[in-house]
Amino acid sequence: MANFVPADPQPGVPVAQTASDSADADAMAMAPIPWRFRQLTDADSTNTIAAQIIRQHFQLTIDGRGPGQARAKMPDGHAASDPPEDPHGLIILAQTQRAGRGQYGRSFASPPGGLYASAIIANLPPVVRGLLSLAAGLAVALTLEDISVPHVAVRWPNDVLAGSKKVAGILCEAVSQGPLWAGVVGIGVNVNTPLSALPPELTATATSVLGLTGKTVNILSLARAIFGRLEDVLRAVSESGAAWLIGELARFDALAGRTLTLRLEHGLITGTGAGISQTGCLKLYTPTGLRQLEIATIISVDGRATRPADK
């Protein structure tokens, strides 16, 4: 199951909760998520802040201390209140990011006018965890469709397109410490971003809601809509399984039937997109047969580059 990575290079990998907790976790997983926002003017990275809050909560839990006995120290010099009793459902929302992060450690341009948010989700059954990036992609696509953004599509593993150009990116990460686990769902959307504000190297491959529709959107309202839709999607996957998600994604699939060139760990591969597997892998028809790719970087689609050459 792809697209869920550790929050940083520190030891630890995405892990399930302990066996003794698994039944309780599954039973509690899709209770209503207590979404609430912590809004910042700017940040180095909302994902980094969310991961630090999780680690602080884990440490307090392990030490057996209540949250009132320690003060949270957030990155970027921002003051912070005591960490919540349970950070599950907390969303960090920033107006800009100075060091936004994308897939494989790439930078994520975050000029003013965009939506830059990272949500902490602690209770998820295993079937949902491995598909979290795709679930977030579906939630963003459905929400953008709701506000009349044209030609919305999802490009495996973590991009949302509009009019064939990237309008949103997703970075899902895991934080674990011993038996404790939580996920961070990072979502960046070019909303009210003038196209002139995007880095020059992205003008051929990126766009914004404003650039496509000519209309500005309330970013906080859009964030609420996206995460509300994400909760609906996660609940549906929890109840109906991966097949439901893959079926819903099919009509947004930007790669099915397209000629793709991808970079793997040991070289390039070319083939025809054949959908997404129920474990979240990209299916690719190649001259040697059907491949299922868990990790890959898309270099081109139908001969058109998807990112700057050095990315």
PyMOL commands that set and color helices and strands:
alter all, ss='L'
color gray80, all
select helices_A, chain A and resi 19-28+46-63+67-69+75-77+103-105+126-129+132-146+195-197+200-202+209-213+219-240+242-250
alter helices_A, ss='H'
color red, helices_A
select strands_A, chain A and resi 5-6+36-43+90-97+115-121+152-155+159-162+165-177+180-189+259-264+267-276+282-286+289-293+297-301+304-305
alter strands_A, ss='S'
color yellow, strands_A
deselect
rebuild
show_as cartoon
